[in-house]
Amino acid sequence: MSRQNGLNLPTMKDIAELARVSRATASLVLNGRGDDLGVRSDTQQRIRDAARQLRYKPNTMAAGLRGGKTKSIGLLWSLGGPHDGEGMARRIARQFSEHAYVTYLADHMGLWRATIQALEDFARRGVDGIVIQAGGNLFDNDAVRRLLAGFPAVVVSCSSVSELYGCMVDHVIHDRGQAFRDAAEHFFRTGRRKPALLTGSIIANQPKVDAYVARLEELGVPASAIRLLEAPPSTPGVLDAYWADDITHGLNEMFPGRPDFDALQCTNDETAIAAIAWLSRRGLCVPEDVAVCGFNDSEFARFVQPPLATVVRQDAETARLIDQFMFHRLENPEQPLQAGRVEMRFQWRASAGGTASAVAR
């Protein structure tokens, strides 16, 4: 057997010799052009049998370099933070595998340089399309925009259209706003009038903060009564680390005495659990004294005491839309822009106080 790339892999020459045909004929048949060029059906079958016997796998990267499809997608995602980024990436890759597509995964880390490097690598691989999770100002970069424009299909997952910076691409808005509005309304309907929001970074979570505050103000809670609490990570420059010690230290600094809030929305479940422990050490009960809600619906949220109210990300629906948009674009490259929205959902549990029916939707 011939050696290819230093490995004992079957080549077109091996298949042609076993099937007793020319390499050109073997190549045409295995590329689906046998009928077009009048190759006899028994000869085509002999070539396919030879390829199967030798366990021949086509070089999809070479096909991409020749302008054909590589049956591959580049997935550029943020794998950091308290949310399950790896789990979401796996959901998307699993959807693509059902189309017999391979997924190349890279972590853009919210950085232009890492994003550009990954896109350049995907271009060298000749991937058929790109799925990218927007965030911050990733798209406000000429090199990123130029590279994205070179791919046949691009689907972006974003929290709002503003993250696209005007890029005309297929996109799925993974909206956090409604869930935060619903959580704010639940607190209000159950009698809480001194609400707070706790985060590691207000800037990084601005859409969540804005939705929470806006709904409270609509319900009549004055801005002066809404506390925005920031307990940043102790490691400088690390916005995706949410350590219990940092949260505890921040709360101790802000509230040397009794805290002046009766409801606390947190921007992830880890922060909420740390806050509940801190409240307990201060002699306060959840939800009797302070109602608490997290975000991300982590696996453990149901099992803490009291069970943690949270925001469900609806990742399965988002992955389904991304898959739908990608393959519709690949099959219909001239179609109009595709835009979808998936709203995350407030999930009532006992830590939020009241009952599940406090907010009707």
Order of alpha helices (4+ residues) and beta strands (2+ residues): alpha-alpha-alpha-alpha-beta-alpha-beta-alpha-beta-alpha-beta-beta-alpha-beta-alpha-beta-alpha-beta-alpha-beta-beta-alpha-beta-beta
